[in-house]
């Protein structure tokens, strides 16, 4: 067993906007359906040839492919977790999640809490970290909230943690960067984008694909090259072009603490227990 933390959302939104399409989630949590206006011949005044078949083919070309993440607003919500400062040990990833206090991040529980030793101290969150630069500041982690099942016996079904980060220059992290929403009970087949920081790289990577059911309490996704350091990477769906944010429905962790292969990752399912954990963290 390895500890991942140690050693299509954006593309779909753009293409759908181009084609005048919308998505809707099936009631059972299945993959979204895509609807569009009837295809018309290419030419002035139409969708430039973006009919349903061509749209689906273009989206498919971008799934399951890992590439360097561009410095966008959405990717800027994601950061590397270091010990002490940017010169410390980078071993995990976290991201800003919406909260009333405007000061909350989400990551994997195994990144911040050792069931034998308790909360890891002296950790900092560096959003947008890239090639040694800290464009959005360095945010020390303060209070950490994990489920009792993780505290007591490292239950992989609740390998999720919320942490409050310290304000900087009189501002909370969400005031500076914005935040993704928390999504619970979204089902097992969800198109997501995962962005994270491999420990061997100074730039983040990103990949889009559709999740599948590993078990009733675990999600699985196939994206290559998610090596040590990517634990806690957010699984983001429902990209909103107006806010340039989305909804987090998972983080790399859970089964095998994220997986023992860099090409397949896991997440604890975000259901009632994660909602209760969030409520505790923000209460």
Phi and psi in degrees as a GROMACS rama.xvg file:
@    title "Ramachandran Plot"
@    xaxis  label "Phi"
@    yaxis  label "Psi"
@TYPE xy
-113.518  155.227  UNK-2
-102.376  105.252  UNK-3
-55.0774  -32.4599  UNK-4
-71.9522  -20.2897  UNK-5
-100.833  -83.5988  UNK-6
-65.8659  -51.9146  UNK-9
-66.2463  -46.2686  UNK-10
-61.6955  -42.7608  UNK-11
-60.5695  -42.7961  UNK-12
-62.7197  -41.3271  UNK-13
-65.2835  -45.6313  UNK-14
-66.5698  -39.6609  UNK-15
-65.7042  -39.2488  UNK-16
-63.3924  -38.438  UNK-17
-64.3099  -38.9487  UNK-18
-91.2863  -3.23527  UNK-19
71.578  34.4394  UNK-20
-105.684  163.702  UNK-21
-132.122  160.074  UNK-22
-119.133  153.445  UNK-23
-144.315  143.919  UNK-24
-87.9312  135.921  UNK-25
-68.0236  149.903  UNK-26
-57.3124  -30.7289  UNK-27
-86.2304  10.87  UNK-28
83.339  9.92051  UNK-29
-74.6584  -174.719  UNK-30
-63.22  147.459  UNK-31
-68.1733  152.13  UNK-32
-95.5697  149.855  UNK-33
-114.77  128.034  UNK-34
-120.939  148.509  UNK-35
-152.055  166.269  UNK-36
-68.4039  159.166  UNK-37
-58.626  142.474  UNK-38
-65.1933  141.348  UNK-39
-127.149  155.212  UNK-40
-59.6478  149.656  UNK-41
-67.7163  147.035  UNK-42
153.104  178.674  UNK-43
-57.9637  140.032  UNK-44
82.5889  5.66338  UNK-45
-117.559  -159.586  UNK-46
-92.2279  27.5856  UNK-47
56.434  35.0141  UNK-48
83.2102  5.8923  UNK-49
-83.3767  75.544  UNK-50
-83.7407  176.606  UNK-51
-57.4937  -45.0295  UNK-52
-64.8165  -43.2037  UNK-53
-67.4832  -37.6797  UNK-54
-61.6211  -47.7367  UNK-55
-62.2032  -38.1296  UNK-56
-66.3037  -39.6399  UNK-57
-67.4588  -41.5485  UNK-58
-62.8415  -42.5906  UNK-59
-60.6752  -32.5237  UNK-60
-64.7869  -21.3211  UNK-61
-103.753  2.26568  UNK-62
-91.165  143.952  UNK-63
71.012  17.3667  UNK-64
-114.915  127.594  UNK-65
-99.0108  134.746  UNK-66
-145.341  170.065  UNK-67
-66.0408  134.561  UNK-68
-80.2737  129.917  UNK-69
-74.2289  155.422  UNK-70
-77.5366  75.1487  UNK-71
-100.957  171.988  UNK-72
-59.6493  -45.4146  UNK-73
-62.4296  -47.2236  UNK-74
-68.6707  -25.1429  UNK-75
-69.6463  -13.0963  UNK-76
-78.9178  -11.3186  UNK-77
-101.215  140.734  UNK-78
-145.646  164.962  UNK-79
-86.3886  144.898  UNK-80
-100.922  123.432  UNK-81
-119.088  162.283  UNK-82
-88.5029  132.397  UNK-83
72.2043  -63.7966  UNK-84
-164.155  -171.671  UNK-85
-66.7456  -13.1181  UNK-86
-93.2535  -1.70299  UNK-87
-82.5057  -165.61  UNK-88
-82.6646  120.318  UNK-89
-92.6067  123.426  UNK-90
-137.191  -6.17068  UNK-91
-153.216  177.636  UNK-92
-130.249  151.023  UNK-93
-147.771  172.004  UNK-94
-151.537  157.212  UNK-95
-77.7179  133.245  UNK-96
-125.121  143.718  UNK-97
-59.2377  136.183  UNK-98
-155.203  158.028  UNK-99
-62.8863  -33.5789  UNK-100
-80.2698  -9.04472  UNK-101
62.1166  25.4123  UNK-102
-137.361  24.6514  UNK-103
-111.998  140.616  UNK-104
-124.171  159.021  UNK-105
-123.049  142.288  UNK-106
-154.413  -169.149  UNK-107
-86.6312  144.076  UNK-108
-60.9097  -36.8872  UNK-109
-68.8385  -11.3616  UNK-110
-77.5893  -29.8451  UNK-111
-122.615  -9.1269  UNK-112
-141.512  118.969  UNK-113
-95.839  120.118  UNK-114
-57.3334  -23.3717  UNK-115
-86.5444  -34.5478  UNK-116
-111.686  -15.8181  UNK-117
92.1937  -158.022  UNK-118
-65.6871  135.335  UNK-119
-74.6645  134.487  UNK-120
-102.346  168.949  UNK-121
62.4775  41.1478  UNK-122
-106.185  147.691  UNK-123
-132.768  150.052  UNK-124
-108.394  126.127  UNK-125
-122.12  89.8228  UNK-126
-68.895  141.962  UNK-127
71.2638  12.2468  UNK-128
-53.4153  134.751  UNK-129
-159.813  117.112  UNK-130
53.976  41.3088  UNK-131
86.5667  -9.40626  UNK-132
-87.6562  148.016  UNK-133
-122.123  72.6819  UNK-134
-64.452  -23.3965  UNK-135
-116.557  19.2419  UNK-136
90.2176  177.888  UNK-137
-121.366  121.844  UNK-138
-117.819  104.323  UNK-139
-63.9072  140.835  UNK-140
-79.9606  134.416  UNK-141
-107.438  -105.572  UNK-142
-74.5007  136.392  UNK-143
-118.552  135.428  UNK-144
-118.97  121.388  UNK-145
-129.858  158.293  UNK-146
-69.2663  148.716  UNK-147
-61.1036  -30.1247  UNK-148
-63.6071  -32.0217  UNK-149
-76.0328  -43.1754  UNK-150
-58.3963  -42.1003  UNK-151
-80.3953  -41.1755  UNK-152
-152.054  30.3028  UNK-153
49.545  50.3319  UNK-154
-62.8572  116.246  UNK-155
-66.5818  -15.1878  UNK-156
-76.5125  -9.65974  UNK-157
-132.712  43.6225  UNK-158
-81.7779  61.6115  UNK-159
-138.411  141.566  UNK-160
-140.261  145.535  UNK-161
-114.01  139.477  UNK-162
-134.361  137.076  UNK-163
-84.846  133.856  UNK-164
-109.024  151.088  UNK-165
-72.1255  138.525  UNK-166
-63.4686  149.405  UNK-167
-126.373  130.243  UNK-168
53.46  36.2916  UNK-169
78.1104  8.49338  UNK-170
-124.488  145.635  UNK-171
-85.3634  158.664  UNK-172
-62.0571  -36.8454  UNK-173
-69.7708  -29.8959  UNK-174
-65.1525  -32.4648  UNK-175
-82.158  -41.4138  UNK-176
-112.878  -21.1288  UNK-177
87.4242  -170.88  UNK-178
-162.378  151.904  UNK-179
-82.0947  153.511  UNK-180
-80.118  161.745  UNK-181
-94.3998  131.24  UNK-182
-116.873  125.747  UNK-183
-124.75  152.798  UNK-184
64.9066  36.6834  UNK-185
-93.5519  3.10436  UNK-186
89.0831  -173.609  UNK-187
-107.948  -17.8994  UNK-188
-112.979  95.662  UNK-189
-132.777  128.956  UNK-190
-73.9988  123.976  UNK-191
-134.741  161.354  UNK-192
-115.672  132.64  UNK-193
-113.384  124.543  UNK-194
-123.809  131.943  UNK-195
-159.982  177.328  UNK-196
-117.746  102.709  UNK-197
-62.3807  144.263  UNK-198
-64.0353  -22.6017  UNK-199
-90.9155  4.89487  UNK-200
-129.922  149.76  UNK-201
-98.9441  8.71044  UNK-202
-132.253  149.789  UNK-203
-77.586  157.958  UNK-204
-117.77  160.807  UNK-205
-145.37  151.903  UNK-206
-155.744  143.627  UNK-207
-117.959  138.523  UNK-208
-166.405  178.19  UNK-209
-102.872  132.516  UNK-210
-71.3519  159.814  UNK-211
-132.467  170.892  UNK-212
-88.4141  113.714  UNK-213
-79.2014  -42.4183  UNK-214
-160.404  -178.276  UNK-215
-67.4061  -14.6803  UNK-216
-119.317  7.77302  UNK-217
-140.826  141.524  UNK-218
-104.734  157.95  UNK-219
-137.633  147.944  UNK-220
-148.319  147.592  UNK-221
-105.471  110.185  UNK-222
-146.633  128.188  UNK-223
-77.0946  155.062  UNK-224
74.1648  22.2448  UNK-225
-90.122  86.4265  UNK-226
-94.5483  -168.587  UNK-227
-52.2721  137.623  UNK-228
107.046  -18.9077  UNK-229
-91.2197  -3.78498  UNK-230
-55.1016  137.333  UNK-231
91.79  -7.73207  UNK-232
-59.2906  130.832  UNK-233
-74.8835  144.74  UNK-234
-102.768  106.224  UNK-235
-110.695  131.58  UNK-236
-127.312  178.013  UNK-237
53.8828  54.0445  UNK-238
-61.1407  130.621  UNK-239
-106.523  109.637  UNK-240
-61.2775  -26.5648  UNK-241
-73.5061  -36.5601  UNK-242
-102.275  -13.8863  UNK-243
59.6286  33.366  UNK-244
-129.724  176.775  UNK-245
-145.03  -152.781  UNK-246
-127.719  127.158  UNK-247
-85.4162  122.456  UNK-248
-117.606  5.99194  UNK-249
-177.033  167.527  UNK-250
-141.351  146.926  UNK-251
-60.3986  122.727  UNK-252
166.082  -152.092  UNK-253
75.2566  -126.405  UNK-254
-54.3307  126.216  UNK-255
55.2041  29.3491  UNK-256
51.2707  40.7289  UNK-257
113.206  -17.5105  UNK-258
120.55  151.051  UNK-259
-104.34  10.7254  UNK-260
-126.123  134.838  UNK-261
-68.3564  -9.8454  UNK-262
-99.2673  -9.44719  UNK-263
-133.049  127.357  UNK-264
-121.616  160.188  UNK-265
-130.875  162.193  UNK-266
-146.563  143.599  UNK-267
-60.2524  140.461  UNK-268
-68.9721  131.72  UNK-269
-82.7511  95.6359  UNK-270
-126.854  -145.026  UNK-271
-61.2086  -36.8983  UNK-272
-69.1547  -36.2695  UNK-273
-71.7737  -37.0441  UNK-274
-61.1384  -43.3149  UNK-275
-64.0815  -37.0543  UNK-276
-65.1853  -43.3602  UNK-277
-62.0041  -42.0559  UNK-278
-62.2976  -38.9308  UNK-279
-65.4703  -41.9084  UNK-280
-67.0933  -29.0393  UNK-281
-105.322  -3.23762  UNK-282
